[in-house]
């Protein structure tokens, strides 16, 4: 295996980590409308991800930076072709971060309610758009011989991509609902478990439809294995939450996300952005990669820094592992 193949795997791992971690806090943001009955319960949900949401986004920055350094042509074509969707995601992430930080800066109800609206929409929109983006990548794009995207925005809004967006939206929301049940106590925990059953059933149907479509069009034996793992893990997550085993359900929903992302990258390799105009114009791990020396330096840096960052983030989750409820909100106690 050459260095560009290794970095393809590394980037797949980074996107898997991002969707696993950011997936549940996107879900929590959506749940501020679907699950919370009042503003105290919204505070409970927001507090479950308060210490970790910004650390989760580091995975996105790392994935983007690694793509830029290891596969500059992939990065250039991706960000030019998906300029408007990625700009929308970036704006949402900025507003979402501001909303988390500024929501409690003033006591007025209107002020806090507006920021809570922002948290909901800036969680829902990226959760949908990421699915649209990755579905288009594996489906193939209108890339010409100059490695440039020559399609339009409407080309990205095809049925396969829209289904992919619905899958990531429902999958992340289900993942977040299980996380809410795992991290809360009292009535909100009970309602989170009930909502997870409904969302889980919808997610299973949509995910099987999307992954089955992908397997039929571009899959092989290895992607079929990944699809089977994703399907079994997702069904197992629904069964575990029905049995009241939130920890197992959260782990299994995470496995489902990891297996689904793995399937996407397995159907891509050795391409990174297939061309729907001509297979010869596709971007591959070899024709879009940086020089071997650049990849070698990156490998040494990643080998030293990545374990330290992961250990620190794991320690953060351990410190903030306890459940919370409305009784832990200071204003509600009075």
C-alpha positions in Angstrom: 0.0 0.0 0.0 1.4 3.4 -1.1 1.3 6.6 0.9 -1.6 8.1 -1.1 -3.6 4.9 -0.4 -2.9 5.3 3.4 -4.0 8.9 3.3 -7.2 8.0 1.6 -7.9 5.7 4.5 -6.9 8.4 7.0 -9.3 10.9 5.4 -12.0 8.2 5.5 -11.3 7.7 9.2 -11.5 11.5 9.9 -14.8 11.8 8.2 -16.1 8.8 10.1 -15.0 10.4 13.4 -16.6 13.7 12.4 -20.0 12.1 11.5 -20.0 10.0 14.6 -19.3 12.9 17.0 -20.8 15.8 15.2 -23.7 13.6 14.2 -25.1 13.3 17.7 -24.7 17.0 18.5 -26.4 17.9 15.2 -29.1 15.6 16.5 -29.3 17.4 19.8 -29.8 20.7 18.0 -32.7 19.3 16.0 -34.2 17.8 19.3 -34.4 21.3 20.8 -37.7 21.5 18.8 -38.7 17.8 18.5 -38.1 16.7 22.1 -37.9 19.7 24.5 -41.2 20.9 25.8 -40.0 24.2 27.4 -36.9 26.3 27.5 -35.6 24.6 30.6 -35.5 21.3 28.7 -33.8 23.0 25.8 -31.1 24.1 28.2 -30.7 20.5 29.4 -30.3 19.3 25.8 -27.8 22.0 25.0 -25.9 21.4 28.2 -25.4 17.7 27.2 -23.1 18.8 24.3 -21.9 22.1 25.8 -18.4 20.9 26.8 -17.8 18.8 23.6 -19.5 20.3 20.5 -16.5 22.5 19.6 -14.1 19.6 20.0 -16.2 17.5 17.7 -15.8 20.1 14.9 -12.0 19.8 15.1 -12.5 16.5 13.1 -14.0 18.5 10.2 -11.1 21.0 10.2 -8.6 18.1 10.3 -10.4 16.2 7.5 -10.5 19.4 5.3 -6.9 20.2 6.0 -5.7 16.7 5.3 -7.6 16.7 2.0 -6.0 20.0 1.1 -2.5 18.8 1.9 -2.7 15.2 0.7 -5.0 15.5 -2.3 -4.9 19.2 -3.5 -6.8 18.4 -6.8 -9.5 16.6 -4.9 -9.8 19.6 -2.5 -9.9 22.1 -5.4 -12.6 20.3 -7.4 -14.6 19.5 -4.3 -14.8 23.0 -3.0 -15.3 24.6 -6.4 -18.1 22.2 -7.4 -19.8 22.3 -4.1 -19.2 26.0 -3.4 -22.7 27.0 -2.5 -23.6 23.9 -0.4 -20.3 24.1 1.5 -20.7 27.8 2.0 -24.1 27.2 3.5 -22.7 24.6 5.8 -19.8 26.9 6.8 -22.3 29.8 7.6 -24.4 27.4 9.6 -21.5 26.2 11.7 -20.4 29.7 12.4 -23.9 30.8 13.4 -24.3 27.7 15.4 -21.2 28.3 17.4 -22.2 31.9 18.0 -25.6 30.7 19.2 -24.2 28.3 21.8 -21.9 31.1 23.2 -24.3 34.1 23.0 -27.6 32.5 23.9 -27.1 33.0 27.7 -25.4 36.4 27.5 -28.7 38.2 28.0 -31.7 37.2 30.1 -34.5 38.4 27.7 -36.7 35.6 26.6 -36.9 36.8 23.0 -33.1 37.0 22.8 -32.6 33.4 24.0 -35.5 32.1 21.9 -34.0 33.6 18.7 -30.7 31.9 19.4 -32.5 28.6 20.1 -34.1 28.9 16.7 -30.7 29.4 15.2 -29.4 26.3 16.9 -32.2 24.2 15.5 -31.9 25.4 11.9 -28.1 25.4 11.8 -28.1 21.8 13.1 -30.8 20.6 10.7 -29.4 22.2 7.5 -25.8 20.8 7.7 -27.1 17.4 8.7 -29.0 17.3 5.5 -26.4 18.9 3.2 -23.6 16.6 4.2 -25.7 13.7 3.0 -26.4 15.4 -0.3 -22.7 16.2 -0.8 -21.4 12.7 -0.2 -24.2 11.1 -2.2 -23.2 13.2 -5.2 -19.5 12.3 -4.7 -20.1 8.6 -4.8 -22.7 8.9 -7.6 -20.3 10.8 -9.9 -20.1 14.4 -10.9 -19.8 16.3 -14.2 -15.9 16.6 -14.1 -14.1 17.4 -17.4 -10.6 16.6 -18.6 -9.2 19.6 -16.7 -10.5 18.2 -13.4 -13.1 21.0 -13.1 -16.7 20.6 -12.2 -18.9 21.7 -15.2 -22.3 21.0 -13.8 -24.8 23.2 -12.1 -26.3 23.5 -8.6 -29.5 21.8 -9.9 -27.4 18.7 -11.0 -26.6 18.2 -7.3 -30.3 18.0 -6.4 -30.9 14.6 -7.9 -33.1 11.9 -6.2 -30.2 9.9 -5.0 -28.5 12.8 -3.4 -31.8 14.1 -1.8 -32.3 10.6 -0.4 -28.8 10.7 1.0 -29.6 14.0 2.7 -32.6 12.5 4.3 -30.6 9.5 5.5 -27.9 11.6 7.2 -30.6 13.9 8.7 -32.6 11.0 10.2 -29.5 9.0 11.2 -27.9 12.0 13.0 -31.2 12.8 14.7 -31.6 9.2 15.9 -28.0 9.2 17.1 -28.7 12.4 19.0 -31.9 11.1 20.5 -30.1 8.0 21.8 -27.3 10.3 23.2 -30.0 12.4 24.9 -31.4 9.3 26.5 -27.9 8.4 27.6 -27.1 11.7 29.1 -30.3 12.8 30.8 -32.5 11.8 33.7 -36.2 12.1 34.5 -39.1 12.7 32.1 -36.9 13.9 29.2 -35.0 10.7 29.2 -38.2 8.6 29.0 -39.5 10.7 26.1 -36.1 10.5 24.3 -36.3 6.7 24.4 -39.8 6.8 23.0 -38.9 9.2 20.2 -35.8 7.1 19.4 -38.0 4.1 18.6 -40.0 6.1 16.0 -36.9 7.8 14.5 -35.1 4.5 14.5 -37.8 2.8 12.4 -37.7 5.7 9.8 -33.9 5.7 9.8 -33.8 2.0 9.1 -36.1 2.2 6.1 -34.4 5.2 4.5 -30.9 3.9 5.2 -31.6 0.5 3.7 -33.1 2.2 0.6 -30.1 4.5 0.1 -27.4 1.9 0.8 -29.2 -0.7 -1.3 -29.3 1.8 -4.2 -25.6 2.5 -3.7 -24.7 -1.2 -3.6 -26.7 -2.0 -6.7 -25.1 0.8 -8.7 -21.5 0.9 -7.5 -21.0 -1.8 -4.9 -18.9 -4.9 -4.7 -18.3 -7.7 -2.1 -16.5 -5.5 0.5 -19.1 -2.7 0.3 -21.8 -5.4 0.7 -20.2 -6.4 4.0 -20.1 -2.8 5.2 -23.8 -2.4 4.2 -24.7 -5.6 6.2 -22.8 -4.3 9.2 -24.5 -0.9 9.0 -28.0 -2.5 8.7 -27.5 -4.9 11.6 -26.0 -2.3 13.8 -28.9 0.1 13.1 -31.5 -2.5 13.8 -29.5 -3.5 16.9 -29.5 0.1 18.1 -33.3 0.3 17.8 -33.6 -3.0 19.7 -31.2 -1.8 22.4 -33.1 1.4 23.0 -36.3 -0.5 23.2 -34.7 -2.7 26.0 -33.6 0.5 27.8 -29.9 -0.1 27.1 -28.9 3.4 26.0 -25.2 2.8 26.1 -25.4 -0.2 23.8 -27.8 1.7 21.5 -25.5 4.6 21.2 -22.5 2.4 20.5 -24.4 0.5 17.8 -25.7 3.7 16.2 -22.1 4.8 16.1 -21.1 1.5 14.4 -23.9 2.0 11.9 -22.5 5.5 11.0 -19.0 4.2 10.8 -20.1 1.3 8.5 -22.1 3.5 6.3 -19.3 6.0 5.8 -16.9 3.1 5.2 -19.2 1.8 2.5 -19.2 5.2 0.8 -15.4 5.3 0.7 -15.2 1.6 -0.3 -17.4 2.3 -3.4 -15.2 5.3 -4.2 -11.7 3.7 -4.1 -9.4 4.1 -6.0 -11.4 7.2 -7.2 -11.9 10.2 -4.9 -14.3 12.0 -7.3 -15.7 9.9 -10.2 -16.5 11.7 -13.4 -19.9 11.0 -14.9 -18.7 12.4 -18.3 -15.8 9.9 -18.7 -14.1 7.4 -16.4 -10.8 8.6 -17.7 -11.5 12.1 -16.2 -12.1 10.8 -12.7 -10.0 12.0 -9.9 -8.1 9.1 -8.3 -5.9 8.6 -5.3 -2.9 8.7 -7.6 -3.6 11.5 -10.1 -4.8 14.0 -7.4 -2.3 13.3 -4.6 0.6 15.4 -3.4 4.2 14.4 -3.9 5.5 11.4 -1.9 7.8 13.6 0.2 4.8 15.8 1.2 2.8 12.7 2.2 5.8 11.3 4.1 6.1 14.5 6.2 2.4 14.5 6.8 2.5 10.9 8.0 5.1 11.6 10.6 3.2 14.7 11.9 -0.1 12.8 12.1 1.5 9.8 13.8 2.8 12.1 16.6 -0.2 14.6 17.0 -3.2 12.5 16.3 -3.0 10.1 19.4 -2.5 13.1 21.7 -5.5 14.9 20.3 -7.7 11.8 20.6 -6.5 11.1 24.2 -7.4 14.7 25.2 -10.8 14.5 23.6 -11.5 11.1 25.2 -10.5 12.6 28.6 -13.0 15.5 28.0 -15.8 13.0 27.5 -14.8 11.1 30.6 -14.8 14.3 32.7 -18.3 15.3 31.5 -19.8 11.8 31.6 -22.6 12.3 34.2 -26.2 12.6 33.4 -28.1 15.9 33.8 -31.7 16.9 34.2 -34.0 19.9 34.8 -33.1 19.8 38.5 -29.5 20.7 37.5 -30.6 24.0 35.8 -30.1 26.7 38.4 -33.0 28.9 37.3 -35.4 26.0 37.3 -34.6 25.2 40.9 -36.0 28.5 41.9 
